[in-house]
Amino acid sequence: MQKELLSPEFPFKDTGLAIRMGMTVGELIREEQDLFGMSVVMAAWIDAMAGAGQILTSQIVYDLLSSAGQFKFDSVGEHTLKGFAEAQKLYEINWRQE
């Protein structure tokens, strides 16, 4: 998605539109059209920490994807997230790297 926003074919390229993302993996609770649970809360807090054009992930996403070799990760350190007792190690997916 981030690469598409920078594509010359993207119709709103010159508007300054930037998307930030926060990702984690975990159990969800679904009620009708809503999702709940600690993984949803964690993803929301990680997303709130991301800057424009940045994709931040949790340790579990890093553990699952880093050995695949398709993505480059940069550690952004440990951060305290509201609602979680322990600091969470976060990583940025370096999607700009060729």
MMTF fields as JSON, N, C-alpha, C and O atoms, coordinates in Angstrom:
{
  "mmtfVersion": "1.0.0",
  "mmtfProducer": "UNKNOWN",
  "numBonds": 391,
  "numAtoms": 392,
  "numGroups": 98,
  "numChains": 1,
  "numModels": 1,
  "chainsPerModel": [1],
  "groupsPerChain": [98],
  "chainIdList": ["A"],
  "bondAtomList": [4, 2, 8, 6, 12, 10, 16, 14, 20, 18, 24, 22, 28, 26, 32, 30, 36, 34, 40, 38, 44, 42, 48, 46, 52, 50, 56, 54, 60, 58, 64, 62, 68, 66, 72, 70, 76, 74, 80, 78, 84, 82, 88, 86, 92, 90, 96, 94, 100, 98, 104, 102, 108, 106, 112, 110, 116, 114, 120, 118, 124, 122, 128, 126, 132, 130, 136, 134, 140, 138, 144, 142, 148, 146, 152, 150, 156, 154, 160, 158, 164, 162, 168, 166, 172, 170, 176, 174, 180, 178, 184, 182, 188, 186, 192, 190, 196, 194, 200, 198, 204, 202, 208, 206, 212, 210, 216, 214, 220, 218, 224, 222, 228, 226, 232, 230, 236, 234, 240, 238, 244, 242, 248, 246, 252, 250, 256, 254, 260, 258, 264, 262, 268, 266, 272, 270, 276, 274, 280, 278, 284, 282, 288, 286, 292, 290, 296, 294, 300, 298, 304, 302, 308, 306, 312, 310, 316, 314, 320, 318, 324, 322, 328, 326, 332, 330, 336, 334, 340, 338, 344, 342, 348, 346, 352, 350, 356, 354, 360, 358, 364, 362, 368, 366, 372, 370, 376, 374, 380, 378, 384, 382, 388, 386],
  "bondOrderList": [1, 1, 1, 1, 1, 1, 1, 1, 1, 1, 1, 1, 1, 1, 1, 1, 1, 1, 1, 1, 1, 1, 1, 1, 1, 1, 1, 1, 1, 1, 1, 1, 1, 1, 1, 1, 1, 1, 1, 1, 1, 1, 1, 1, 1, 1, 1, 1, 1, 1, 1, 1, 1, 1, 1, 1, 1, 1, 1, 1, 1, 1, 1, 1, 1, 1, 1, 1, 1, 1, 1, 1, 1, 1, 1, 1, 1, 1, 1, 1, 1, 1, 1, 1, 1, 1, 1, 1, 1, 1, 1, 1, 1, 1, 1, 1, 1],
  "groupList": [{"groupName": "MET", "atomNameList": ["N", "CA", "C", "O"], "elementList": ["N", "C", "C", "O"], "formalChargeList": [0, 0, 0, 0], "bondAtomList": [1, 0, 2, 1, 3, 2], "bondOrderList": [1, 1, 2], "singleLetterCode": "M", "chemCompType": "L-PEPTIDE LINKING"}, {"groupName": "GLN", "atomNameList": ["N", "CA", "C", "O"], "elementList": ["N", "C", "C", "O"], "formalChargeList": [0, 0, 0, 0], "bondAtomList": [1, 0, 2, 1, 3, 2], "bondOrderList": [1, 1, 2], "singleLetterCode": "Q", "chemCompType": "L-PEPTIDE LINKING"}, {"groupName": "LYS", "atomNameList": ["N", "CA", "C", "O"], "elementList": ["N", "C", "C", "O"], "formalChargeList": [0, 0, 0, 0], "bondAtomList": [1, 0, 2, 1, 3, 2], "bondOrderList": [1, 1, 2], "singleLetterCode": "K", "chemCompType": "L-PEPTIDE LINKING"}, {"groupName": "GLU", "atomNameList": ["N", "CA", "C", "O"], "elementList": ["N", "C", "C", "O"], "formalChargeList": [0, 0, 0, 0], "bondAtomList": [1, 0, 2, 1, 3, 2], "bondOrderList": [1, 1, 2], "singleLetterCode": "E", "chemCompType": "L-PEPTIDE LINKING"}, {"groupName": "LEU", "atomNameList": ["N", "CA", "C", "O"], "elementList": ["N", "C", "C", "O"], "formalChargeList": [0, 0, 0, 0], "bondAtomList": [1, 0, 2, 1, 3, 2], "bondOrderList": [1, 1, 2], "singleLetterCode": "L", "chemCompType": "L-PEPTIDE LINKING"}, {"groupName": "SER", "atomNameList": ["N", "CA", "C", "O"], "elementList": ["N", "C", "C", "O"], "formalChargeList": [0, 0, 0, 0], "bondAtomList": [1, 0, 2, 1, 3, 2], "bondOrderList": [1, 1, 2], "singleLetterCode": "S", "chemCompType": "L-PEPTIDE LINKING"}, {"groupName": "PRO", "atomNameList": ["N", "CA", "C", "O"], "elementList": ["N", "C", "C", "O"], "formalChargeList": [0, 0, 0, 0], "bondAtomList": [1, 0, 2, 1, 3, 2], "bondOrderList": [1, 1, 2], "singleLetterCode": "P", "chemCompType": "L-PEPTIDE LINKING"}, {"groupName": "PHE", "atomNameList": ["N", "CA", "C", "O"], "elementList": ["N", "C", "C", "O"], "formalChargeList": [0, 0, 0, 0], "bondAtomList": [1, 0, 2, 1, 3, 2], "bondOrderList": [1, 1, 2], "singleLetterCode": "F", "chemCompType": "L-PEPTIDE LINKING"}, {"groupName": "ASP", "atomNameList": ["N", "CA", "C", "O"], "elementList": ["N", "C", "C", "O"], "formalChargeList": [0, 0, 0, 0], "bondAtomList": [1, 0, 2, 1, 3, 2], "bondOrderList": [1, 1, 2], "singleLetterCode": "D", "chemCompType": "L-PEPTIDE LINKING"}, {"groupName": "THR", "atomNameList": ["N", "CA", "C", "O"], "elementList": ["N", "C", "C", "O"], "formalChargeList": [0, 0, 0, 0], "bondAtomList": [1, 0, 2, 1, 3, 2], "bondOrderList": [1, 1, 2], "singleLetterCode": "T", "chemCompType": "L-PEPTIDE LINKING"}, {"groupName": "GLY", "atomNameList": ["N", "CA", "C", "O"], "elementList": ["N", "C", "C", "O"], "formalChargeList": [0, 0, 0, 0], "bondAtomList": [1, 0, 2, 1, 3, 2], "bondOrderList": [1, 1, 2], "singleLetterCode": "G", "chemCompType": "PEPTIDE LINKING"}, {"groupName": "ALA", "atomNameList": ["N", "CA", "C", "O"], "elementList": ["N", "C", "C", "O"], "formalChargeList": [0, 0, 0, 0], "bondAtomList": [1, 0, 2, 1, 3, 2], "bondOrderList": [1, 1, 2], "singleLetterCode": "A", "chemCompType": "L-PEPTIDE LINKING"}, {"groupName": "ILE", "atomNameList": ["N", "CA", "C", "O"], "elementList": ["N", "C", "C", "O"], "formalChargeList": [0, 0, 0, 0], "bondAtomList": [1, 0, 2, 1, 3, 2], "bondOrderList": [1, 1, 2], "singleLetterCode": "I", "chemCompType": "L-PEPTIDE LINKING"}, {"groupName": "ARG", "atomNameList": ["N", "CA", "C", "O"], "elementList": ["N", "C", "C", "O"], "formalChargeList": [0, 0, 0, 0], "bondAtomList": [1, 0, 2, 1, 3, 2], "bondOrderList": [1, 1, 2], "singleLetterCode": "R", "chemCompType": "L-PEPTIDE LINKING"}, {"groupName": "VAL", "atomNameList": ["N", "CA", "C", "O"], "elementList": ["N", "C", "C", "O"], "formalChargeList": [0, 0, 0, 0], "bondAtomList": [1, 0, 2, 1, 3, 2], "bondOrderList": [1, 1, 2], "singleLetterCode": "V", "chemCompType": "L-PEPTIDE LINKING"}, {"groupName": "TRP", "atomNameList": ["N", "CA", "C", "O"], "elementList": ["N", "C", "C", "O"], "formalChargeList": [0, 0, 0, 0], "bondAtomList": [1, 0, 2, 1, 3, 2], "bondOrderList": [1, 1, 2], "singleLetterCode": "W", "chemCompType": "L-PEPTIDE LINKING"}, {"groupName": "TYR", "atomNameList": ["N", "CA", "C", "O"], "elementList": ["N", "C", "C", "O"], "formalChargeList": [0, 0, 0, 0], "bondAtomList": [1, 0, 2, 1, 3, 2], "bondOrderList": [1, 1, 2], "singleLetterCode": "Y", "chemCompType": "L-PEPTIDE LINKING"}, {"groupName": "HIS", "atomNameList": ["N", "CA", "C", "O"], "elementList": ["N", "C", "C", "O"], "formalChargeList": [0, 0, 0, 0], "bondAtomList": [1, 0, 2, 1, 3, 2], "bondOrderList": [1, 1, 2], "singleLetterCode": "H", "chemCompType": "L-PEPTIDE LINKING"}, {"groupName": "ASN", "atomNameList": ["N", "CA", "C", "O"], "elementList": ["N", "C", "C", "O"], "formalChargeList": [0, 0, 0, 0], "bondAtomList": [1, 0, 2, 1, 3, 2], "bondOrderList": [1, 1, 2], "singleLetterCode": "N", "chemCompType": "L-PEPTIDE LINKING"}],
  "groupTypeList": [0, 1, 2, 3, 4, 4, 5, 6, 3, 7, 6, 7, 2, 8, 9, 10, 4, 11, 12, 13, 0, 10, 0, 9, 14, 10, 3, 4, 12, 13, 3, 3, 1, 8, 4, 7, 10, 0, 5, 14, 14, 0, 11, 11, 15, 12, 8, 11, 0, 11, 10, 11, 10, 1, 12, 4, 9, 5, 1, 12, 14, 16, 8, 4, 4, 5, 5, 11, 10, 1, 7, 2, 7, 8, 5, 14, 10, 3, 17, 9, 4, 2, 10, 7, 11, 3, 11, 1, 2, 4, 16, 3, 12, 18, 15, 13, 1, 3],
  "groupIdList": [1, 2, 3, 4, 5, 6, 7, 8, 9, 10, 11, 12, 13, 14, 15, 16, 17, 18, 19, 20, 21, 22, 23, 24, 25, 26, 27, 28, 29, 30, 31, 32, 33, 34, 35, 36, 37, 38, 39, 40, 41, 42, 43, 44, 45, 46, 47, 48, 49, 50, 51, 52, 53, 54, 55, 56, 57, 58, 59, 60, 61, 62, 63, 64, 65, 66, 67, 68, 69, 70, 71, 72, 73, 74, 75, 76, 77, 78, 79, 80, 81, 82, 83, 84, 85, 86, 87, 88, 89, 90, 91, 92, 93, 94, 95, 96, 97, 98],
  "secStructList": [7, 2, 2, 2, 2, 2, 1, 6, 6, 7, 6, 6, 4, 4, 4, 6, 7, 7, 7, 7, 3, 3, 3, 7, 7, 7, 7, 7, 3, 3, 3, 6, 6, 3, 3, 3, 1, 2, 2, 2, 2, 2, 2, 2, 2, 2, 2, 2, 2, 7, 7, 6, 6, 7, 3, 3, 3, 3, 2, 2, 2, 2, 2, 2, 2, 4, 4, 4, 1, 1, 7, 7, 3, 3, 3, 3, 3, 3, 3, 7, 7, 6, 6, 7, 1, 1, 7, 3, 3, 3, 3, 3, 3, 7, 6, 6, 7, 7],
  "xCoordList": [0.83, 0.0, 0.877, 0.602, 1.936, 2.792, 3.444, 3.52, 3.907, 4.54, 3.547, 3.902, 2.307, 1.28, 1.018, 0.75, 1.091, 0.869, 1.938, 1.692, 3.12, 4.213, 4.283, 5.087, 3.465, 3.459, 3.039, 2.142, 3.684, 3.269, 1.82, 1.196, 1.278, -0.103, -1.133, -2.326, -0.688, -1.632, -2.261, -1.538, -3.596, -4.248, -4.091, -4.232, -3.803, -3.713, -2.283, -2.067, -1.305, 0.097, 0.559, 1.313, 0.136, 0.624, -0.18, -0.011, -1.043, -1.87, -1.203, -1.677, -0.098, 0.554, -0.068, 0.26, -0.95, -1.586, -0.528, 0.277, -0.53, 0.391, -0.38, -1.216, -0.085, -0.776, 0.229, 1.347, -0.178, 0.648, -0.043, -1.267, 0.747, 0.17, 0.805, 1.988, -0.007, 0.451, -0.083, -1.28, 0.797, 0.368, 0.815, 1.891, -0.03, 0.314, -0.514, -1.321, -0.304, -1.029, -1.584, -0.912, -2.807, -3.381, -4.848, -5.442, -5.414, -6.818, -7.722, -7.42, -8.832, -9.817, -11.151, -11.471, -11.908, -13.295, -14.121, -13.942, -15.021, -15.849, -17.286, -17.861, -17.853, -19.27, -19.852, -19.572, -20.665, -21.242, -20.117, -19.288, -20.073, -19.058, -17.85, -16.963, -17.795, -16.707, -15.729, -16.1, -14.48, -13.426, -12.912, -12.719, -12.69, -12.21, -11.073, -10.795, -10.43, -9.402, -8.077, -7.888, -7.176, -5.89, -5.053, -4.302, -5.171, -4.395, -4.907, -4.124, -6.202, -6.755, -6.261, -5.894, -6.256, -5.76, -4.282, -3.864, -3.491, -2.063, -1.838, -1.021, -2.539, -2.381, -2.729, -2.073, -3.754, -4.148, -3.058, -2.76, -2.456, -1.385, -0.138, 0.528, 0.186, 1.345, 1.096, 1.991, -0.108, -0.465, -0.316, 0.182, -0.742, -0.66, 0.79, 1.06, 1.716, 3.131, 3.797, 4.837, 3.219, 3.821, 3.707, 2.739, 4.712, 4.685, 4.112, 3.808, 3.97, 3.437, 4.303, 5.523, 3.667, 4.381, 5.106, 5.811, 4.946, 5.67, 4.78, 3.578, 5.383, 4.697, 5.43, 6.58, 4.77, 5.355, 4.691, 3.497, 5.484, 4.971, 5.402, 6.327, 4.705, 5.037, 6.119, 6.496, 6.596, 7.604, 7.118, 7.88, 5.856, 5.35, 5.33, 5.62, 4.995, 5.038, 6.477, 6.759, 7.382, 8.806, 9.264, 9.932, 8.905, 9.303, 8.765, 9.465, 7.539, 6.917, 7.469, 7.557, 7.842, 8.204, 9.689, 10.127, 10.466, 11.86, 12.691, 13.593, 12.416, 13.211, 12.817, 13.54, 11.689, 11.242, 12.115, 12.188, 12.773, 13.66, 12.987, 13.677, 11.673, 10.973, 10.922, 10.743, 11.078, 10.942, 12.208, 12.856, 12.551, 13.655, 13.038, 12.135, 13.536, 13.024, 14.11, 15.284, 13.708, 14.584, 13.96, 12.789, 14.731, 14.22, 14.0, 14.827, 12.884, 12.629, 12.588, 12.129, 13.077, 13.226, 11.997, 11.021, 12.083, 10.974, 10.133, 10.653, 8.831, 7.909, 6.818, 6.361, 6.417, 5.322, 4.016, 3.813, 3.148, 1.841, 0.772, 0.774, -0.126, -1.19, -1.97, -2.391, -2.155, -2.909, -2.046, -2.557, -0.735, 0.183, 1.228, 1.868, 1.388, 2.283, 3.749, 4.503, 4.147, 5.549, 5.748, 4.856, 6.95, 7.301, 7.309, 7.679, 6.909, 6.809, 7.918, 8.138, 8.606, 9.631, 8.932, 8.126, 9.239, 8.598, 9.629, 10.804, 9.154, 10.011, 9.323, 8.099, 10.138, 9.624, 9.927, 11.045, 8.938, 9.187, 9.79, 9.163, 11.006, 11.71, 11.293, 12.026, 10.14, 9.565, 10.177, 9.985, 10.907, 11.52, 12.777, 13.222, 13.337, 14.574, 14.335, 13.366, 15.197, 15.078, 15.849, 15.881],
  "yCoordList": [-1.181, 0.0, 1.248, 2.2, 1.246, 2.427, 2.721, 3.879, 1.694, 1.884, 2.42, 3.246, 1.952, 2.421, 3.915, 4.601, 4.423, 5.855, 6.706, 7.865, 6.137, 6.867, 6.621, 7.242, 5.739, 5.385, 6.58, 7.329, 6.767, 7.854, 7.73, 8.729, 6.501, 6.287, 6.602, 6.688, 6.775, 7.05, 8.425, 9.419, 8.507, 9.765, 10.908, 12.071, 10.61, 11.671, 11.846, 12.304, 11.478, 11.474, 12.83, 12.87, 13.905, 15.235, 15.89, 17.081, 15.143, 15.729, 15.69, 16.326, 14.941, 14.808, 13.721, 13.608, 12.935, 11.846, 10.829, 10.379, 10.475, 9.472, 8.596, 9.077, 7.319, 6.371, 5.771, 5.426, 5.651, 4.964, 3.659, 3.549, 2.674, 1.367, 0.807, 1.016, 0.092, -0.655, -2.067, -2.269, -3.05, -4.438, -5.321, -5.135, -6.278, -7.348, -8.572, -8.52, -9.646, -10.893, -11.365, -11.27, -11.872, -12.393, -12.728, -12.571, -13.193, -13.581, -12.365, -11.326, -12.509, -11.437, -11.892, -13.08, -10.92, -11.154, -10.373, -9.165, -11.062, -10.408, -10.348, -11.36, -9.157, -8.946, -8.106, -6.913, -8.747, -8.121, -7.551, -8.311, -6.246, -5.634, -5.122, -4.504, -5.364, -4.844, -5.938, -7.104, -5.547, -6.435, -5.896, -4.691, -6.812, -6.448, -7.386, -8.363, -7.081, -7.959, -7.223, -6.118, -7.855, -7.229, -7.006, -6.033, -7.889, -7.678, -6.452, -5.756, -6.191, -4.998, -3.749, -2.762, -3.803, -2.676, -2.429, -1.288, -3.508, -3.358, -2.765, -1.856, -3.256, -2.734, -1.244, -0.477, -0.839, 0.575, 1.438, 2.516, 0.981, 1.744, 1.789, 2.821, 0.676, 0.65, 1.602, 2.35, 1.578, 2.485, 3.946, 4.772, 4.259, 5.635, 6.105, 7.304, 5.173, 5.527, 5.722, 6.374, 5.171, 5.253, 6.659, 7.376, 7.033, 8.308, 8.133, 7.016, 9.222, 9.189, 8.298, 8.457, 7.36, 6.458, 5.322, 4.553, 5.207, 4.197, 2.996, 3.142, 1.805, 0.583, 0.026, -0.401, 0.026, -0.53, -1.858, -2.044, -2.778, -4.095, -4.482, -3.91, -5.46, -6.018, -7.087, -7.475, -7.542, -8.598, -9.863, -10.505, -10.224, -11.473, -11.417, -12.422, -10.271, -10.139, -10.261, -10.928, -9.61, -9.712, -11.172, -11.648, -11.876, -13.283, -14.146, -15.034, -13.894, -14.697, -14.396, -15.3, -13.152, -12.766, -12.534, -12.582, -12.285, -11.897, -12.991, -12.688, -14.235, -15.32, -15.633, -16.354, -15.107, -15.363, -14.648, -15.07, -13.572, -12.849, -11.88, -11.216, -11.778, -10.875, -9.443, -8.508, -9.27, -7.952, -7.609, -8.486, -6.329, -5.829, -5.091, -4.271, -5.393, -4.782, -3.955, -4.325, -2.847, -2.022, -1.917, -1.562, -2.221, -2.103, -0.633, 0.219, -0.348, 1.007, 1.017, 1.98, -0.076, -0.143, -0.662, -1.104, -0.589, -1.021, 0.189, 1.263, -0.014, 1.084, 0.6, -0.539, 1.467, 1.171, 1.518, 2.65, 0.54, 0.75, 0.669, -0.257, 1.622, 1.672, 0.359, -0.123, -0.211, -1.449, -2.7, -3.806, -2.531, -3.67, -3.472, -2.424, -4.5, -4.4, -4.27, -3.52, -4.986, -4.984, -4.122, -3.994, -3.527, -2.774, -3.719, -4.887, -3.217, -4.02, -3.619, -2.436, -4.615, -4.372, -4.163, -4.995, -3.058, -2.73, -2.647, -2.358, -2.909, -2.902, -2.131, -2.146, -1.456, -0.813, -1.714, -2.209, -1.925, -2.621, -1.597, -0.588, -1.866, -0.944, -1.247, -1.909, -0.772, -1.058, -0.223, -0.525, 0.821, 1.693, 1.068, 1.467, 0.101, -0.541, -1.395, -2.152, -1.275, -2.084, -3.367, -4.185],
  "zCoordList": [0.0, 0.0, 0.0, -0.73, 0.819, 0.892, -0.459, -0.872, -1.138, -2.447, -3.47, -4.311, -3.402, -4.337, -4.181, -5.167, -2.954, -2.726, -3.4, -3.731, -3.603, -4.243, -5.746, -6.44, -6.238, -7.653, -8.508, -8.122, -9.672, -10.57, -11.029, -11.385, -11.024, -11.455, -10.37, -10.661, -9.12, -8.035, -8.261, -8.333, -8.374, -8.767, -7.762, -8.14, -6.499, -5.491, -4.988, -3.867, -5.822, -5.415, -4.868, -3.896, -5.455, -5.082, -3.962, -3.702, -3.303, -2.249, -0.88, 0.061, -0.765, 0.528, 1.398, 2.58, 0.83, 1.564, 2.001, 1.185, 3.265, 3.794, 4.775, 5.541, 4.734, 5.607, 6.572, 6.19, 7.818, 8.814, 9.166, 9.081, 9.56, 9.886, 11.148, 11.418, 11.913, 13.069, 12.975, 12.77, 13.123, 12.94, 14.094, 14.663, 14.423, 15.344, 14.952, 14.023, 15.66, 15.407, 16.737, 17.763, 16.723, 17.957, 17.804, 16.737, 18.905, 18.928, 18.885, 19.473, 18.183, 18.074, 18.633, 18.661, 19.071, 19.452, 18.444, 18.288, 17.764, 16.749, 17.243, 17.645, 17.206, 17.512, 16.392, 16.276, 15.575, 14.389, 13.523, 13.021, 13.34, 12.479, 13.257, 12.668, 14.564, 15.391, 15.788, 15.925, 15.969, 16.46, 17.778, 17.939, 18.73, 20.055, 20.442, 19.747, 21.543, 22.083, 22.256, 21.746, 22.98, 23.273, 22.02, 21.947, 21.033, 19.807, 19.037, 18.391, 19.105, 18.464, 19.177, 18.541, 20.497, 21.29, 20.995, 20.8, 20.964, 20.689, 19.303, 19.151, 18.297, 16.935, 16.88, 16.175, 17.618, 17.643, 18.264, 17.75, 19.367, 20.006, 19.138, 19.064, 18.478, 17.582, 16.414, 16.02, 15.865, 14.779, 15.207, 14.441, 16.418, 16.918, 17.043, 16.977, 17.221, 17.338, 15.981, 15.894, 14.934, 13.606, 13.037, 13.29, 12.268, 11.566, 10.17, 9.75, 9.467, 8.102, 7.224, 7.174, 6.535, 5.643, 6.326, 5.672, 7.622, 8.406, 8.709, 8.931, 8.715, 9.118, 10.326, 10.215, 11.485, 12.702, 13.019, 12.787, 13.554, 13.903, 15.315, 15.893, 15.835, 17.145, 17.005, 15.9, 18.132, 18.175, 17.477, 16.755, 17.689, 17.104, 15.577, 14.928, 14.992, 13.535, 13.058, 12.063, 13.778, 13.444, 13.494, 12.576, 14.561, 14.711, 13.572, 13.085, 13.147, 12.1, 10.708, 9.878, 10.438, 9.079, 8.825, 7.675, 9.863, 9.635, 8.985, 8.203, 9.282, 8.708, 7.264, 6.576, 6.793, 5.421, 4.393, 3.239, 4.806, 3.921, 2.962, 2.189, 2.986, 2.071, 2.584, 1.804, 3.891, 4.488, 5.265, 5.838, 5.277, 6.084, 7.271, 7.106, 8.459, 9.681, 10.36, 10.354, 10.935, 11.756, 13.143, 13.272, 14.17, 15.534, 15.869, 15.545, 16.517, 17.011, 18.535, 19.149, 19.139, 20.581, 21.305, 20.699, 22.629, 23.479, 23.863, 24.165, 23.843, 24.137, 25.082, 24.992, 25.971, 26.88, 26.18, 25.74, 26.086, 25.47, 26.552, 27.363, 26.566, 27.564, 27.565, 26.513, 28.746, 28.893, 28.907, 29.083, 28.721, 28.705, 29.796, 29.884, 30.622, 31.776, 31.37, 31.991, 30.347, 29.936, 28.699, 27.86, 28.603, 27.402, 26.202, 26.324, 25.075, 23.848, 22.88, 22.624, 22.352, 21.352, 20.01, 19.593, 19.336, 18.072, 16.95, 17.177, 15.737, 14.557, 13.44, 13.312, 12.634, 11.435, 10.245, 10.103, 9.399, 8.143, 7.196, 6.87, 6.76, 5.88, 4.444, 3.709, 4.051, 2.745, 1.63, 0.452, 1.991, 0.981, 0.38, -0.695, 1.069, 0.639, -0.596, -0.657, -1.553, -2.796, -2.637, -3.557]
}
